[in-house]
Amino acid sequence: WNIPPVGTEFAVTGGIFHILTHAFMKGGAFIVVATLATVAIGERIADYKGLAKRSNFMAFSLTVLLFSLAGIPPLAGFASKVVLFSSPIMGTVQGAEWMIWLSVAGIINSAISLYYYARVVKYMYVDELEEGAPSEKLKLPRSMVAAVAICVVAVIGIANTASSFNPCHGNVPQLVEAVRRGVLLAGGLPMEFPTISL
């Protein structure tokens, strides 16, 4: 049996990078939902109709976070998925070509998820408020707005600092430094970032 190397430096770094970016993307999306729940916006997709007219910042933030989850460039989700899906391809050895299909499956799933995320964006920007629904601007807790802003800045910042990383060269230290700069850009984190010897 020809068992491929699973824990390569590139694969482990790609996994850690995706976990980090996923924390900001998914965490930010859940914070948006929780923030809107505090002002009596429901948790159903239909409750987000016309949200852009009531809170443009929350609609924009949720759009950025959802598109990043789908892996749309130039957001952090795209950068982390490139690394994550490149590692099985680059780690493929003779007799283990099935690993390429692992990446293909991940890319197809990302494309499918875009449909569901785009539906939410359509509800927020294209669909009108339901008849009889309140239309005044939302007054949101500042702490929740700040938390959402940190996640959005991190998603954009991590993507921009990671743009210099070239996954074809497997330059792992450069990726780790890019992730560190992106996290620091998000604000509030200590200057000392833990280092990992891979």
C-alpha positions in Angstrom: 0.0 0.0 0.0 1.2 3.4 -0.9 0.1 5.7 1.9 0.6 9.4 1.1 2.2 11.8 3.7 -0.7 13.3 5.5 0.9 15.6 8.0 3.2 17.6 5.7 4.3 21.0 6.7 2.1 22.6 3.9 -1.0 20.6 4.9 -0.7 21.3 8.6 -0.1 25.1 7.9 -3.0 25.1 5.5 -5.3 23.5 8.1 -4.3 26.0 10.8 -4.6 28.9 8.4 -8.1 27.8 7.4 -9.2 27.3 11.0 -8.0 30.8 11.9 -9.8 32.4 9.0 -12.9 30.3 9.5 -13.0 31.5 13.2 -13.3 35.1 12.0 -15.7 34.3 9.1 -18.1 32.0 10.8 -17.8 33.8 14.2 -18.5 37.1 12.5 -21.6 35.8 10.7 -22.9 34.4 14.0 -22.2 37.7 15.8 -24.2 39.5 13.1 -27.2 37.1 13.6 -26.9 37.6 17.4 -26.7 41.4 17.1 -29.8 41.5 14.9 -31.6 39.2 17.3 -31.0 41.7 20.1 -33.2 44.2 18.1 -35.9 41.7 17.4 -34.9 40.7 13.9 -35.7 37.0 13.6 -33.3 34.2 12.7 -35.2 33.0 9.6 -33.7 34.0 6.2 -37.0 35.8 5.3 -36.5 38.1 8.3 -33.5 39.6 6.6 -35.6 41.1 3.7 -34.6 44.7 3.2 -31.9 44.7 5.9 -29.7 47.0 3.8 -32.3 49.7 4.3 -32.4 49.3 8.0 -28.7 48.7 8.8 -26.4 49.1 5.9 -23.3 48.2 8.0 -24.8 44.9 9.1 -25.9 43.9 5.6 -22.5 44.8 4.2 -20.7 42.9 7.0 -22.8 39.8 6.6 -22.2 40.0 2.8 -18.4 40.1 3.2 -18.4 37.3 5.8 -20.7 35.0 3.7 -18.7 35.6 0.5 -15.5 34.9 2.4 -17.0 31.6 3.7 -17.8 30.7 0.0 -14.2 31.4 -0.9 -14.7 34.5 -3.1 -11.5 36.5 -3.8 -10.0 38.7 -2.5 -11.3 37.7 0.9 -9.6 35.5 3.6 -11.7 32.5 2.8 -10.3 32.4 -0.7 -6.7 32.6 0.5 -7.2 29.9 3.1 -9.1 27.6 0.7 -6.3 28.0 -1.9 -3.8 26.7 0.7 -6.1 24.1 2.1 -7.1 22.6 -1.3 -3.6 22.9 -2.7 -2.0 20.8 0.0 -3.6 17.4 -1.1 -2.6 18.2 -4.7 1.0 19.0 -3.8 1.2 16.1 -1.3 0.1 13.6 -3.9 2.6 10.8 -4.5 2.6 8.0 -7.0 -0.4 5.7 -6.4 -2.4 8.3 -4.3 -3.9 10.4 -7.1 -7.3 10.1 -5.2 -6.1 13.0 -3.1 -6.6 15.3 -6.0 -10.3 14.3 -6.0 -10.4 15.4 -2.3 -9.5 18.9 -3.4 -12.0 18.8 -6.3 -14.8 17.8 -3.9 -13.9 20.7 -1.6 -14.0 23.1 -4.5 -17.3 21.8 -5.7 -18.8 22.1 -2.2 -17.6 25.7 -2.0 -19.3 26.5 -5.3 -22.5 24.9 -4.1 -22.4 26.9 -0.8 -22.2 30.2 -2.8 -25.8 29.6 -4.0 -27.1 29.5 -0.4 -25.0 32.5 0.7 -26.1 34.5 -2.3 -29.7 33.9 -1.4 -29.2 35.7 2.0 -27.5 38.6 0.2 -30.4 38.8 -2.2 -32.9 39.0 0.7 -30.9 41.8 2.3 -30.3 44.0 -0.8 -32.9 43.1 -3.5 -36.1 42.0 -1.6 -38.3 44.7 -0.1 -39.4 44.7 3.5 -42.5 42.6 4.2 -45.7 44.6 4.4 -46.3 46.0 7.9 -42.7 45.3 8.9 -40.9 48.2 10.7 -38.7 50.2 8.4 -36.8 52.5 10.8 -33.0 52.3 11.2 -31.8 49.8 13.7 -30.2 50.9 16.9 -27.5 48.3 17.6 -25.4 47.7 20.7 -21.9 49.3 20.1 -20.0 46.4 21.6 -21.7 44.0 19.1 -21.0 46.4 16.2 -17.4 46.6 17.3 -17.1 42.8 17.4 -18.6 42.5 13.9 -16.2 45.2 12.6 -13.2 43.4 14.0 -14.2 40.2 12.2 -14.8 42.0 8.9 -11.4 43.9 9.2 -9.7 40.5 10.0 -11.3 38.8 6.9 -10.2 41.6 4.6 -6.8 42.1 6.4 -5.8 38.5 6.5 -6.6 38.2 2.7 -4.5 41.3 1.9 -1.5 40.2 4.0 -1.7 36.7 2.6 -1.8 37.9 -1.0 2.0 37.8 -1.1 2.0 34.1 -0.3 2.5 31.8 -3.2 1.2 28.3 -2.4 3.1 26.8 -5.4 6.4 27.4 -3.6 5.3 26.0 -0.3 6.7 29.0 1.5 5.3 28.1 5.0 7.2 30.7 7.1 5.9 33.5 4.8 2.3 32.2 5.2 2.7 32.0 9.0 4.0 35.6 9.0 1.1 36.7 6.8 -1.4 35.1 9.2 0.3 36.8 12.1 0.1 40.2 10.4 -3.5 39.7 9.5 -4.5 38.8 13.1 -2.6 41.8 14.5 -4.3 44.0 11.9 -7.7 42.8 13.3 -6.7 44.6 16.5 -6.4 43.9 20.1 -4.3 40.8 20.0 -0.8 40.7 21.7 2.2 41.5 19.6 3.8 38.2 20.5 2.2 35.6 18.2 2.9 32.0 19.2 5.3 30.3 16.8 5.1 26.6 15.8 8.0 24.5 14.7 6.8 22.4 11.8 
